[in-house]
Amino acid sequence: MGDVIKFKRPTAAEKHKGKTLCRSGFHKWKVVQDKQFDVKQGKLVTIYQCQRCGERKVQAQ
């Protein structure tokens, strides 16, 4: 016979860690790509990504 392994379910705090701030609009933005040229806008753009939830935003300069 083998050993019995108990599986631990994540608690609600572990499951939703960091997502409540993002839902309220408080993202933690980090620059992914700086000064990329966008052909459609004809401008330099910077791509930001939230470290907690992974949402992306593009800001023209």
C-alpha positions, 0 to 999 in steps of 0.5 A: 500500500501507498502513503495517504496524502492529504490535499490542502485546499487554498483558503479564501485569502490565498485564493483572492490575494491581490485581486481585491485592490485591482477590482477597486481600481488600484493596480500595480503598474509595471512597464513591460515595453518602453517606447514602442512605435504604434503604426496606427496612432503614429506615436511612441507608446509605453505598455504597462502590465499590472503585477497582480492581475495581469491587465495591460494598458497602453499609454501614448506619449 
